[in-house]
Amino acid sequence: MSSRSHLLNDRTAEHYRRSVTHGVERVAVKLAAAQQPFTGVTPAELAPTVSAVDLDKPLGTTGEALDELERVYLRDAVYFHHPRYLAHLNCPVVIPAVLGEAVIAAVNSSLDTWDQSAGGTLIERRLIEWTTRRIGFDAAADGIFTSGGSQSNLQALLLAREETCRLVRKNSETALSTAQLLPRLRILTSECSHFSIEKAAVLLGLGPQAVIPVPCDEQRRMRLDALAEELTRCESAGETVMAVVATAGTTDFGSIDPLPAIADLCDQAGAWLHVDAAYGCGLLASRRRRALLDGVERADSVTVDYHKSFFQPVSSSAVLVRDRDTLRHVTYHADYLNPARSVEKEIPNQVDKSIQTTRRFDALKLWMTLRVMGADALGELFDEVVDRAADAWRLLDGDERFEVVVEPQLSTLVFRYLPGECTGDDGTLTDRANLHAREALFASGEAIVAGTVVDGRHYLKFTLLNPETTPADIATVLDLIAAHADSYVDQHRTVPTPALSAAQAS
């Protein structure tokens, strides 16, 4: 075949249809046949297979390429749709969104300017409006789709930095340069917040020391008294609070900070409030639990990840702002792309709101989902996984083999296996047993769980985002964990020496 025969156009439409259909059939077979979430393959085992591929010698046919793909990827992929994948914030995806993904790839719109996307621009804008209304913002709100929560948090904090510097300059009696202002800026955030907050501070030129972790309570939510104290301390020290970041669904615990009270403190301090709802945004579609997000409407900016709790394929995220005027801080005009005169002509160029230029039409996936399923159906799916987490908590709380850190608000549980009495164990044996159990389970491929560290100790973590996961699945995984941990402890337990009787001692 000629090189041009591979270009997707009017003359190759039939070749496109056959190729994609062949690929879809392969994936469908794999999905139907998956008996466990993973094969347990190691990097050392798989790497030679991938390295042996000569990328300078094409195979020539779609069938041969798919056969090879089976060996280098599909056979050993981690399948999030399996009910015993319980590790990270990876959700199974809904079919309408996958259909949207196929359309996106084929048409290949770029959502930076109107002349590259047309209707795609309007669809994205309509979905941003829909999301801002779900949050509780008014008609002044706006936003933009992003690649994920980290980018959304970065853009939100960029806007917060620019707005804070603008206000400081406005109220200052002397002219202040950016170089003078940046060292004074501080970001206050929960000690359980996402690491992307510190990464954003570094990227914004503030340095990691600008991020001040605020202590949490026993439920792993930001303590209001600690936040109030830190706001007062910053003011006394001549430091400027650039933003307070509240979390609606921490990665480890799914905890939701007390948003209304935090908003009150931000109002009093005149501080920008950003709510990282990358995980908890699924509550926006819930008819039973929407109240858990009360107060989010008072934020200046909000992060949502549709690819976490709206069951969308990666990537699909957005940053939303209460006042669209703040998006001007990321607006730059290029004569070849979005000249200033396009604003006068009211041409809607999305690049004016984004820190990206070329950008996928990821909004189409959510559009197709809402048009086929509706928001209530998404909310029901998210409610199901929250219900399942409550079931899992009851199992763990009633099982003497484990301890669980907090009762979940959303769908994550942090817990650990507890060995029996072990002489001389200062906690390190328990740590090692839990680490071993996770690694052994992953190596078996029977189930996948995550791990984390709490108060210096190693714990395991369930992240439940699959409505197909049952209490029986969870109970089975707990038994597997306990079996692996028990085996490790039996091999490494220090056996106490029995005390000698008086007769034996003599």
Disulfide bonds with the S-S distance in Angstrom:
none
